Amino acid sequence: MKDNQHVQPVIDLAGNTVTFKVKGLSDIVFDMSRVHPDIQRQAALVGMAQVRLVDAAAVGRADKDGLIIPEVERIAMKHANISELVAHYMTGTSEWSRRASGGTSEGGLLYRALRLAYPAKSEQEIKDFLDGKTAKQKSALVASDSLKPFVDKIRSEASAGIDAEELLAGL
């Protein structure tokens, strides 16, 4: 248990229990097999809704380049994150976590520029296009003449109202 942690839940899938280790006090064991099936079902649904799926929707306000992601894009990203995880579970899989799909950041500068440059392409088509591209190839795409106007637009919107020269003067 971490120094600043007061309660640590320890899940034992094989034993169907959760042991709550409480700092300085005795452990509390929750045995799911002794819980009424209606409560088990409700706990499963609430857990999936409030914890697993809502947590999957978490999206930062800024992308990996530090640019603010507009609210409408963040909402779309949250929707996509939940949809992908729901689709994962709806396959009947026993895997709790999805496998990473190439590490494409939907909020990343390149992804956002491609969405602007190719509005007729679906999110999945752009993800598929980026999947397998090296970091060097992605950098070349960001710097390309074709995407430059879109990259500049995104950067300009993200830094609106900020005087970069004034910031640099403090260096």
VOBA-1610 file (N, C-alpha, C; in pm, whole numbers, padded with zeros to 5 digits, always signed):
BEGIN
Met+00085-00117+00000Met+00000+00000+00000Met+00090+00124+00000Lys+00053+00224-00079Lys+00129+00348-00086Lys+00112+00426+00044Asp+00210+00512+00074Asp+00205+00590+00198Asp+00078+00674+00209Asn+00034+00732+00097Asn-00083+00821+00101Asn-00215+00749+00076Gln-00210+00617+00068Gln-00330+00538+00040Gln-00387+00483+00170His-00518+00499+00190His-00582+00450+00312His-00649+00315+00293Val-00703+00293+00173Val-00772+00167+00144Val-00721+00113+00012Gln-00682-00014+00013Gln-00635-00079-00110Gln-00721-00202-00138Pro-00800-00197-00246Pro-00877-00318-00282Pro-00787-00417-00357Val-00796-00543-00319Val-00721-00649-00385Val-00821-00749-00440Ile-00828-00758-00572Ile-00927-00844-00638Ile-00868-00982-00660Asp-00941-01083-00619Asp-00902-01223-00639Asp-01009-01287-00726Leu-00984-01292-00857Leu-01083-01347-00951Leu-01111-01494-00922Ala-01008-01570-00891Ala-01027-01713-00865Ala-01112-01736-00740Gly-01091-01656-00638Gly-01166-01670-00514Gly-01297-01593-00513Asn-01320-01513-00618Asn-01443-01435-00632Asn-01459-01336-00516Thr-01344-01279-00471Thr-01347-01189-00357Thr-01270-01060-00387Val-01303-00959-00307Val-01224-00837-00301Val-01187-00819-00154Thr-01057-00810-00129Thr-01010-00785+00006Thr-00971-00638+00015Phe-01032-00567+00110Phe-01002-00427+00130Phe-00900-00418+00244Lys-00779-00380+00208Lys-00674-00361+00308Lys-00684-00216+00354Val-00717-00197+00482Val-00737-00064+00539Val-00617-00033+00628Lys-00554+00078+00600Lys-00432+00117+00671Lys-00452+00114+00823Gly-00372+00031+00888Gly-00373+00024+01034Gly-00487-00056+01094Leu-00574-00111+01009Leu-00688-00187+01061Leu-00694-00324+00993Ser-00788-00408+01040Ser-00800-00543+00983Ser-00858-00538+00842Asp-00825-00639+00763Asp-00877-00650+00626Asp-01027-00679+00629Ile-01095-00633+00525Ile-01237-00662+00507Ile-01248-00741+00377Val-01312-00858+00383Val-01325-00944+00266Val-01468-00939+00216Phe-01482-00906+00089Phe-01613-00904+00023Phe-01618-01025-00068Asp-01706-01120-00039Asp-01718-01245-00115Asp-01840-01234-00208Met-01813-01213-00335Met-01919-01193-00433Met-02011-01314-00445Ser-01961-01434-00416Ser-02044-01554-00429Ser-02155-01558-00323Arg-02145-01476-00221Arg-02248-01473-00116Arg-02349-01360-00139Val-02332-01285-00247Val-02420-01172-00277Val-02535-01220-00366His-02653-01169-00344His-02770-01207-00422His-02744-01180-00570Pro-02790-01269-00661Pro-02766-01251-00805Pro-02816-01118-00861Asp-02926-01064-00807Asp-02974-00934-00855Asp-02874-00823-00823Ile-02812-00830-00706Ile-02712-00731-00666Ile-02584-00751-00749Gln-02549-00877-00775Gln-02432-00903-00860Gln-02451-00840-00998Arg-02571-00858-01052Arg-02601-00804-01185Arg-02595-00652-01182Gln-02657-00591-01081Gln-02655-00445-01070Gln-02511-00395-01053Ala-02433-00463-00970Ala-02294-00423-00947Ala-02213-00432-01077Ala-02239-00535-01155Ala-02169-00550-01281Ala-02203-00437-01377Leu-02331-00404-01387Leu-02373-00297-01478Leu-02323-00160-01431Val-02336-00133-01301Val-02288-00005-01248Val-02137+00005-01264Gly-02068-00103-01237Gly-01922-00103-01252Gly-01879-00078-01395Met-01945-00144-01489Met-01911-00122-01630Met-01944+00020-01672Ala-02059+00070-01630Ala-02102+00204-01673Ala-02019+00313-01606Gln-02011+00311-01475Gln-01951+00422-01402Gln-01800+00415-01393Val-01746+00297-01402Val-01602+00285-01385Val-01534+00250-01517Arg-01559+00135-01568Arg-01484+00088-01685Arg-01508+00175-01808Leu-01634+00195-01847Leu-01662+00265-01972Leu-01644+00416-01960Val-01685+00475-01849Val-01665+00619-01832Val-01515+00649-01821Asp-01440+00565-01752Asp-01295+00586-01745Asp-01232+00579-01884Ala-01285+00491-01968Ala-01232+00478-02105Ala-01257+00605-02186Ala-01356+00682-02146Ala-01390+00805-02219Ala-01298+00921-02183Ala-01216+00904-02082Ala-01130+01014-02038Ala-01041+01063-02152Val-01047+01193-02176Val-00966+01257-02280Val-00914+01387-02220Gly-00786+01410-02231Gly-00728+01535-02181Gly-00773+01655-02262Arg-00758+01772-02204Arg-00796+01895-02272Arg-00697+01932-02382Ala-00575+01882-02371Ala-00472+01914-02470Ala-00417+01785-02531Asp-00371+01795-02655Asp-00314+01677-02720Asp-00167+01663-02681Lys-00099+01565-02737Lys+00040+01539-02698Lys+00134+01653-02737Asp+00089+01741-02827Asp+00168+01857-02867Asp+00138+01979-02781Gly+00049+01963-02682Gly+00013+02072-02594Gly-00096+02163-02649Leu-00153+02126-02763Leu-00258+02208-02823Leu-00393+02172-02764Ile-00472+02273-02733Ile-00605+02251-02676Ile-00694+02183-02780Ile-00759+02078-02738Ile-00850+02005-02827Ile-00989+02068-02809Pro-01049+02115-02918Pro-01183+02175-02906Pro-01282+02077-02844Glu-01379+02132-02770Glu-01477+02050-02698Glu-01549+01951-02790Val-01590+01996-02907Val-01663+01907-02998Val-01577+01787-03037Glu-01446+01809-03054Glu-01356+01698-03086Glu-01337+01606-02966Arg-01325+01665-02846Arg-01308+01583-02726Arg-01429+01494-02704Ile-01548+01549-02727Ile-01670+01470-02711Ile-01672+01356-02811Ala-01633+01384-02935Ala-01628+01279-03037Ala-01525+01172-03000Met-01413+01215-02943Met-01311+01119-02901Met-01362+01031-02786Lys-01434+01093-02692Lys-01491+01016-02581Lys-01591+00913-02635His-01674+00956-02729His-01771+00866-02791His-01699+00749-02857Ala-01594+00779-02931Ala-01518+00674-03001Ala-01454+00578-02900Asn-01398+00632-02791Asn-01334+00546-02691Asn-01434+00449-02628Ile-01552+00500-02592Ile-01654+00413-02533Ile-01703+00312-02636Ser-01728+00358-02758Ser-01778+00269-02864Ser-01681+00155-02890Glu-01552+00186-02894Glu-01452+00082-02921Glu-01446-00019-02807Leu-01456+00028-02683Leu-01451-00066-02570Leu-01578-00149-02562Val-01693-00087-02588Val-01819-00163-02592Val-01810-00270-02701Ala-01763-00233-02819Ala-01750-00330-02928Ala-01657-00444-02888His-01550-00411-02816His-01456-00514-02768His-01529-00615-02679Tyr-01606-00565-02582Tyr-01676-00656-02491Tyr-01790-00730-02560Met-01852-00668-02657Met-01964-00732-02727Met-01919-00849-02815Thr-01789-00867-02832Thr-01739-00984-02906Thr-01750-01110-02821Gly-01774-01092-02690Gly-01779-01207-02601Gly-01641-01242-02545Thr-01544-01157-02567Thr-01408-01183-02521Thr-01401-01197-02369Ser-01300-01269-02323Ser-01273-01276-02179Ser-01159-01181-02143Glu-01108-01108-02241Glu-00998-01013-02217Glu-01053-00882-02162Trp-01004-00839-02047Trp-01049-00715-01985Trp-01005-00594-02068Ser-00882-00594-02114Ser-00827-00480-02187Ser-00818-00509-02336Arg-00839-00403-02414Arg-00820-00414-02559Arg-00672-00409-02588Arg-00633-00468-02697Arg-00495-00458-02743Arg-00477-00320-02805Ala-00360-00264-02790Ala-00331-00133-02852Ala-00341-00148-03003Ser-00389-00040-03067Ser-00409-00047-03212Ser-00317+00048-03287Gly-00188+00039-03259Gly-00093+00119-03334Gly-00059+00252-03270Gly-00119+00285-03158Gly-00081+00404-03084Gly-00120+00536-03148Thr-00217+00537-03236Thr-00259+00662-03298Thr-00335+00745-03197Ser-00291+00868-03179Ser-00359+00959-03088Ser-00460+01040-03168Glu-00590+01014-03142Glu-00694+01084-03216Glu-00687+01234-03193Gly-00632+01276-03081Gly-00621+01417-03052Gly-00492+01478-03105Gly-00403+01393-03158Gly-00274+01440-03206Gly-00288+01535-03324Leu-00187+01617-03341Leu-00186+01718-03445Leu-00205+01656-03584Leu-00134+01550-03616Leu-00146+01488-03748Leu-00287+01435-03772Tyr-00340+01363-03675Tyr-00476+01309-03688Tyr-00576+01421-03713Arg-00566+01527-03634Arg-00659+01639-03648Arg-00645+01708-03783Ala-00522+01724-03829Ala-00499+01786-03961Ala-00558+01700-04072Leu-00541+01569-04062Leu-00597+01479-04164Leu-00749+01483-04163Arg-00810+01493-04044Arg-00957+01503-04036Arg-01007+01629-04106Leu-00931+01739-04092Leu-00969+01864-04159Leu-00944+01856-04310Ala-00832+01798-04347Ala-00793+01794-04489Ala-00878+01695-04568Tyr-00924+01590-04503Tyr-01000+01485-04572Tyr-01132+01459-04499Pro-01223+01554-04501Pro-01348+01540-04425Pro-01436+01425-04472Ala-01418+01379-04594Ala-01500+01268-04644Ala-01451+01133-04591Lys-01331+01131-04536Lys-01276+01005-04481Lys-01328+00985-04339Ser-01357+00862-04307Ser-01407+00831-04172Ser-01291+00830-04073Glu-01326+00836-03943Glu-01223+00826-03839Glu-01142+00698-03856Gln-01213+00588-03886Gln-01145+00460-03899Gln-01051+00459-04019Glu-01091+00520-04130Glu-01004+00525-04248Glu-00875+00601-04217Ile-00888+00709-04141Ile-00768+00785-04104Ile-00683+00705-04006Lys-00745+00640-03909Lys-00669+00556-03816Lys-00596+00445-03893Asp-00666+00382-03986Asp-00605+00275-04066Asp-00488+00327-04147Phe-00504+00449-04203Phe-00396+00510-04280Phe-00273+00533-04194Leu-00293+00580-04071Leu-00181+00610-03982Leu-00120+00486-03918Asp-00200+00381-03907Asp-00154+00259-03842Asp-00031+00204-03916Gly+00076+00183-03842Gly+00196+00126-03901Gly+00295+00229-03954Lys+00255+00357-03958Lys+00348+00461-04002Lys+00450+00485-03890Thr+00573+00506-03930Thr+00678+00534-03832Thr+00665+00678-03784Ala+00731+00708-03674Ala+00731+00845-03621Ala+00790+00941-03724Lys+00890+00896-03795Lys+00954+00980-03898Lys+00857+01007-04013Gln+00782+00906-04054Gln+00682+00924-04160Gln+00572+01020-04114Lys+00530+01007-03989Lys+00427+01097-03936Lys+00478+01240-03930Ser+00603+01258-03892Ser+00661+01392-03890Ser+00665+01452-04030Ala+00697+01368-04129Ala+00700+01415-04268Ala+00561+01457-04313Leu+00460+01383-04272Leu+00323+01419-04308Leu+00283+01554-04247Val+00317+01575-04120Val+00285+01702-04054Val+00351+01819-04126Ala+00474+01796-04174Ala+00550+01902-04242Ala+00516+01916-04391Ser+00432+01829-04444Ser+00402+01830-04588Ser+00329+01956-04631Asp+00352+01996-04755Asp+00283+02113-04811Asp+00131+02093-04811Ser+00086+01971-04832Ser-00058+01943-04837Ser-00127+01966-04703Leu-00060+01932-04594Leu-00122+01945-04462Leu-00086+02074-04390Lys+00016+02146-04439Lys+00063+02267-04371Lys-00049+02366-04339Pro-00140+02398-04433Pro-00246+02494-04399Pro-00335+02446-04284Phe-00359+02317-04276Phe-00443+02262-04170Phe-00369+02259-04036Val-00241+02225-04041Val-00158+02226-03921Val-00148+02369-03868Asp-00125+02465-03957Asp-00116+02605-03917Asp-00247+02653-03855Lys-00359+02613-03912Lys-00491+02653-03860Lys-00510+02599-03719Ile-00477+02472-03698Ile-00492+02410-03566Ile-00403+02481-03465Arg-00279+02505-03502Arg-00186+02572-03410Arg-00230+02715-03381Ser-00279+02784-03482Ser-00324+02922-03465Ser-00442+02928-03369Glu-00539+02839-03387Glu-00656+02836-03298Glu-00617+02802-03155Ala-00520+02712-03142Ala-00479+02668-03008Ala-00403+02777-02933Ser-00340+02868-03006Ser-00260+02971-02939Ser-00321+03110-02950Ala-00446+03117-02991Ala-00514+03246-03007Ala-00509+03325-02876Gly-00473+03453-02888Gly-00471+03540-02772Gly-00344+03533-02689Ile-00248+03454-02733Ile-00122+03441-02659Ile-00012+03508-02741Asp+00061+03600-02678Asp+00171+03670-02745Asp+00300+03593-02722Ala+00338+03514-02821Ala+00458+03430-02810Ala+00584+03514-02794Glu+00590+03628-02861Glu+00708+03715-02851Glu+00724+03766-02708Glu+00613+03799-02645Glu+00617+03843-02505Glu+00665+03731-02415Leu+00619+03611-02442Leu+00664+03496-02364Leu+00814+03475-02381Leu+00861+03484-02504Leu+01004+03465-02531Leu+01091+03574-02470Ala+01034+03693-02454Ala+01109+03803-02395Ala+01149+03773-02251Gly+01074+03684-02188Gly+01104+03646-02051Gly+01213+03542-02038Leu+01267+03500-02150Leu+01370+03395-02148Leu+01507+03452-02118
//
